[in-house]
Amino acid sequence: MGSDAYLAAVRSRRSYYELEARSTIPDAKIQEIVKETLRHTPSTFNSQSTRVVLLLGAEHTQLWNDIVKPAVKAVMPAEGWPATEAKLTGFQQSYGTVLLYEDPKVVSALQVQYALFADKFPQWSEHTNAMHAHVLWTALEQEGLGASLQHYNPLIDEGICKQWKIPEDWQLKAQLVFGKPTGQPLEKTFMPIEERLKVFGAK
Ligand SMILES: Cc1cc2nc3c(=O)[nH]c(=O)nc-3n(C[C@H](O)[C@H](O)[C@H](O)COP(=O)(O)O)c2cc1C
């Protein structure tokens, strides 16, 4: 595959919010995509600090209905709840959720091992996690799925931890919600590229 094919995949990754509780691929293929992402996405010093919890079927529904909804409802003004509830119901009625975590034990060990970079490792752990999110998001969409990246952490961390017995120190960074798209992504605008790129020395 040349860069054109790769960048076509990058270009076609978008945020899809209208999703249904169906998949274009079997669950085994979704799991394979997650495993390949974990194996081959780069991490700081190859530390492999990213952890993933994949929720499908009833477990996915439970996340949005029994954990996210009550957690969000508890902290928001009552008048805003109906619109938020509708949005959360949309996520609930999609196919699955990938919970993206970082393991802070890995970060602490790196800080001890490479004291010179101690203050950088927390930031690099965030970068590592985001790279996983992008690889996964793009790969799922190459299979005809749609996804959006959500951030209901830390409100939902404790509920998830109890429900699925996730190690208490894992830090939840993002939730990638996916399913078969039933609508199109929102229109996207682009800044002039010259405002974002400087090139020196090109032949
Ligand atoms: C680091 C990061 C955090 C994001 N957080 C959210 C979020 O919490 N909720 C959401 O709906 N979209 C979120 N997004 C999606 C962006 O709004 C979206 O990627 C951007 O508007 C470009 O649109 P596109 O994804 O369709 O290309 C996030 C994206 C990134 C890269």
The ligand as a MOL file (V3000), in Angstrom:
LIG
                    3D

  0  0  0     0  0            999 V3000
M  V30 BEGIN CTAB
M  V30 COUNTS 31 33 0 0 0
M  V30 BEGIN ATOM
M  V30 1 C -8.6280 14.4770 21.1970 0
M  V30 2 C -10.0280 14.5370 20.6750 0
M  V30 3 C -11.0940 14.6550 21.5480 0
M  V30 4 C -12.4140 14.6630 21.0900 0
M  V30 5 N -13.4460 14.6710 21.9800 0
M  V30 6 C -14.7110 14.5640 21.5150 0
M  V30 7 C -15.7880 14.4560 22.4290 0
M  V30 8 O -15.6020 14.4190 23.6480 0
M  V30 9 N -17.0460 14.3630 21.9360 0
M  V30 10 C -17.2770 14.3760 20.5900 0
M  V30 11 O -18.4370 14.2730 20.1840 0
M  V30 12 N -16.2710 14.4730 19.6900 0
M  V30 13 C -15.0030 14.5660 20.1290 0
M  V30 14 N -13.9640 14.6300 19.2450 0
M  V30 15 C -14.2520 14.6580 17.7940 0
M  V30 16 C -13.8980 15.9830 17.1300 0
M  V30 17 O -14.8520 16.9700 17.4500 0
M  V30 18 C -13.8380 15.7300 15.6330 0
M  V30 19 O -12.8450 14.7570 15.3800 0
M  V30 20 C -13.5190 16.9770 14.8360 0
M  V30 21 O -14.5670 17.9110 14.9300 0
M  V30 22 C -13.2660 16.6910 13.3560 0
M  V30 23 O -14.3680 16.0030 12.7960 0
M  V30 24 P -14.2220 14.5370 12.1810 0
M  V30 25 O -13.9120 13.5840 13.3010 0
M  V30 26 O -15.5360 14.2420 11.5530 0
M  V30 27 O -13.0980 14.5640 11.1940 0
M  V30 28 C -12.6540 14.6200 19.6820 0
M  V30 29 C -11.5690 14.5120 18.8120 0
M  V30 30 C -10.2800 14.4620 19.2880 0
M  V30 31 C -9.1520 14.3050 18.3130 0
M  V30 END ATOM
M  V30 BEGIN BOND
M  V30 1 1 1 2
M  V30 2 1 2 3
M  V30 3 2 2 30
M  V30 4 2 3 4
M  V30 5 1 4 5
M  V30 6 1 4 28
M  V30 7 2 5 6
M  V30 8 1 6 7
M  V30 9 1 6 13
M  V30 10 2 7 8
M  V30 11 1 7 9
M  V30 12 1 9 10
M  V30 13 2 10 11
M  V30 14 1 10 12
M  V30 15 2 12 13
M  V30 16 1 13 14
M  V30 17 1 14 15
M  V30 18 1 14 28
M  V30 19 1 15 16
M  V30 20 1 16 17
M  V30 21 1 16 18
M  V30 22 1 18 19
M  V30 23 1 18 20
M  V30 24 1 20 21
M  V30 25 1 20 22
M  V30 26 1 22 23
M  V30 27 1 23 24
M  V30 28 2 24 25
M  V30 29 1 24 26
M  V30 30 1 24 27
M  V30 31 2 28 29
M  V30 32 1 29 30
M  V30 33 1 30 31
M  V30 END BOND
M  V30 END CTAB
M  END
